[in-house]
Amino acid sequence: MTTKRKFDTIRSSLLEQLEESKQRALRLEKDKRSLNLIPIQDESDAAIVHENDSVIDRIDEIDRMKITQIEEALDRIEKGEYGECQECGGPISEKRLEAIPFALECIRCANLSEKTKE
């Protein structure tokens, strides 16, 4: 297990990213509500509104996945499990964690699971 102190910088970055993602999710929700107030006058208006809704929904989905990943990473830091590969139990390199702070696998296991998907 790793100490929480070792990952203080990453923890701070994760908390910042979490707040940004939550704020963006709130803005998207507000934007979507305001788009639904636009009067639809013809089929092209309806198509544009539908397309905008689809884009906003996809961005919101991505943000919510990121929020979940960040919250889970913060939980692993608190439990002292952060930086441990969930596949092999070995360490996840600090460079990988800096690049992908919510990584669940070391680079070796991540590459193996990518190959099995092909």
N, C-alpha and C positions, 0 to 999 in steps of 0.2 A: 504494500500500500504506500501511497505517496502522501506527503503532508499537504495540508491545505495551503500553508504559507508558500510553498514552492510555486503554486499556481495563482498567486494573488493578482498578478498583472493580467493573466487570462481571465480570471474571475471578474475583474473590473471591466475589462473589455466586453465580456459576455453580458454583464448587467447594463452596460451602455447600449449594446445592440438590442437587448431585450426591450428597453424603454423605447428606443427608436422604432422597433417593429410594432410595439403596441400602439404607439402614437400614429404610425402609418395606417394600421388596421382601423383605428377610430376615424381617421380622415377618409379612408376608402368607404367606410360605412356611411359617413355623412354625405360623401359625393354620390353614392348610389341612391340614397334617399332623395337628394335634390334632383338627380336625373329622372327619377320616377314622377316628379312634379311637372316635368315639361309636357305640355299638351301635345298629343300625337294627332297630326292632322291628315296624314296619308300613309301609305305603305312604306314609303322610303323613310319617313320619320320613325316608324315602328321598327324598321330594319336597323337603323342607326342606334336607336335606344337598346335594342336587343344585343347588338354587337358590343356596345359600351358596357352593358351589364355583364356580358360574357368575359370581357377583358378584366373588368373590376373583380369579378368572381374569381378568376384565375390568379390574379395578383394577391387577392385576399387569402386564397388557399395556400399559396406559396409562403406568405407572411405567417400564417398560422402554423404551418409546418416548421418554419424557422423558430417561432416562439416556443413550440414544443421541444425542439432539439436543444435550444438554449436552456430552457428550464430543466431538462433532463441532465444536461452537462453540469449545470449549477448544483443539482442534487448529487451527482457523482462526486463533485468537489467536496461537498459537505460530508459525504459518507466516506471520503478518502479513497474512492474507487476511480477517480479521474485519472486518465492517462494509461489505463489498463485495457488491453485489447479484449473485447468481449468474445472473440473467437478462440485465441490461443492463450490468453491470460498474460502474455508478455507486455512489455511497455510499448506505448505509442510514442514515437520520437517527438521531442519538443518542437522541432521544425514542422512536423505534420500538425501538431496541435495549434501552433501559431497560425498556420495556413487555414486549417479547418478545426476551430476550437471545440466543435461538438462531435469530432470523429469518434467512432465506436471501435474501429479496427486499426491495427498497425498497417503499414503500407503493404507488407507481405500478404496479410490476410485479405486486405481490400483488393489487391491485384488478383488473388486466387478466386475471390467471389465474383469479380468482374469476368474472369475467364470462364467460369462455370455458367454465366448468363449467356455467353455467346453460342 
